[in-house]
């Protein structure tokens, strides 16, 4: 379980680096609905991740990844390669200008904020690209279903950090939350995109390297 956390926590934290999601949540918290719409938005993002992680875990258990090391290594290579391609695409795309960014308009009810959270996470390819291999790690651990739930919940919580973190901070310390979020917004405008590119690149390179090592070991032992 310890070696699972060594891989799961960095991937989950990297998946949680989402400048767009943080910007959207900051706008919601500053709007008329405040904490209520912010909480609904966070719930929407978490709902998508719960579904994605659930599908990956079910698929992993179905093909019995722990008993199929070559399949597991091949998935590492394919997933890592796809993540590296995504990193290249994100790095080459021009940054969106402020008026082109997704943001909620008008007064949102909790139900519409929840739907906006669903849409935001469902279209957040960088987060999903890192959540999928992290969920595969849980499935490949070979744990019973109920023992896998805490690890899955940790992954969802880390990947949704930009959504629920500002809400929790705003509820506990509103003044500090506004000041901190304003600073984060400034940092994101200058460095957020490159940080995402480097994190995705690192995760992809790690998976590709591990896949190569696993396949080499499997071939040598076979």
N, C-alpha and C positions, 0 to 999 in steps of 0.2 A: 504493500500500500504506500510505503514511503517513496519508492521510486516513481509511483504514479503521480504523486503530488509534485515531485520535482519537475515533471513534464507538464502536468495539468495547470499548475499555478501560473507559470510564465506564459503559456498559451492563452489562458483565460484573461490575464492582465493585458496582454497584447491585443486580444480581441476587444477589450473594453476601451481601448484608445480610439475613440470615435469623435472627432471634432464636430461633425454634423449633428450627432445625437446630443452632445453637450450644449451646442448652440440652440437647438430646438427646445431642450428642457429649460434652459435659461430664459428664453423668450416666454415660455408658458408660465414659469414661476413669477415673472415680472408682470404678467397680464392680470386681467380681472379675476380669473378663477383661482389663481395662486396655487396653493398646495394641493387642492382637490384635483385640478386638471393635471398638475405635475405627477401626482400619484397615479392617475388613470393612464397617463402616457407611459409611465414606467411599467405598469401592469401590462399594457399592450405589447411593449417590447419583450417583456419576459415571456408572454404567451407564445410568441413566435419561436423564441429560443427553446422553450420547453418542448414544442412540437418537433423542432429540428433535432434536438438532442435525443428525444424519444425514438425518432425514426432511425437515427444512426445506431443507437444502442440495440434496437430490435434487429436491425440488419446484421450487426456484428455478432449478436448471439446466434442468429440463424445460421451463419456460415462458420461459426466456431473458430474465430480468429486465433485463439491460443493454440489450437491443434493444427493450424495451417500456417506455419511460419513463413512459407514462401509467399502465400497470398497476402499476409500482413506486410511483408517487406515490399511487395509490388505496390500495394496501396500507398505505402509511405512514398515511394518514388513518384507515383502518379499524382498524389495529392500535393507533394512538395513541388513538383514541376508546375502544376497548375497555380499554386500560390506564387511562385516566382514570376510566372507570366502575368498574374494579376498585379504584382508589385511593379513590374515594368510598365504596365498600362497606366496604373495610378501615377507613376512618376512622370510619364510622358504627357498625360492629359494636362491641359492648362488649368490653373486654379479657377474656381468659379468666383465671379464677382459677387459682391454682397447681394445685389438685387436678383441674382440667379439662384441663390441658395434656397433650399426648401425651408419654409418657415410657416407656422400656423398663422392664419389671418383672421381677424375678427374675434369675437368672443366665443370661445369653445366651451361646450358642456363637457362633463366628465366622459360621456359616451363617445362624443366626437374626438376627444383627446385620446381615448383608448384606441379608437380606430386609426388615428394618426400615428400612434405608437406602433400598431400592427404594421402599417405601411412603411414607417421609417425603418423598422428592423428588417422587414421582408426585402427591402431594397438596399440594405446595408451590406454590400458584397464583401467588404474587407473584414467585417466582424464575422459574418457567416463562414468565410473561407478559413478562419482560424478556429471557429467553434467546432466545425465538422471533424478535423483531425484530433482535436482534444477529446471529443466524444468517442472517437474511435479508440483512443487510449483507454478509456474506461471500459469499453466493450472487450478490448483485447486482454484486459486484466483477468478475465475469467471469474469475476466475483458473482455470487448469487444476486438476483435482481434487487432484493431489498438492501443488500450491502452496497450496491452501486448507487443508490439514491442520494446519499450524502455527497458523494463526489460529483454527481450530476447537478445537484443543487448548488454546490460551490462554483461549478463552471458557469451556470446561468447567472449567479450573483455577480461574478467577476466580469462577465461579458456585458452585463447590464449596468455596470457601475456608473457610466455617464448619465444614465436615466434615473436611478434611484438615489445615487449619492447626493446630488444637489437637493433633492426633496428632503432627505434625512437631515442634511446640514441646515436647510432653510427652516425646518420644523424645530430644530434644537437651538439654533443661533442665527436668527434672521439677519442681523446686522453684519456679522462675520461672513455669512453666506454671500450676501450681495457684494461685499468687498472682494472676497476670494474669487467668486465667479467672474467679476469684472477683470481681475488680473489674468485668470485663465483664458478668457476670451481674447485678450490682447496677445498672450503667448501663442494661442492657437492660430490667430491670423498670420503670425510671422513664421511659425515653425511646425504647426500641426500636420501639414501635408507631408513634409519630409520625415517627420517622426513616424507617421503611419507607414510610409514606404520602407524605412529601415526596419521596422518591427516585422512587417510582412516578409521582407527579404530574409531576415534572420530565421524566422519560423520555417520558411520554405527550404532554405539551405540546410537547416537542421534535419528536416524530414528526408530530404534527398540523400544526405550523407548517411543517415541511419539506415535508410533503405538499402543503400549500396553495401554497407557493412553487413547487414542481416543476410542479404542475398549471397554475398561472398562466403559468409560462415555456413550458410545452408548448403551451398554447392560443395564447399570443402568437406563438410560433414556427411554429405550424401554420397 
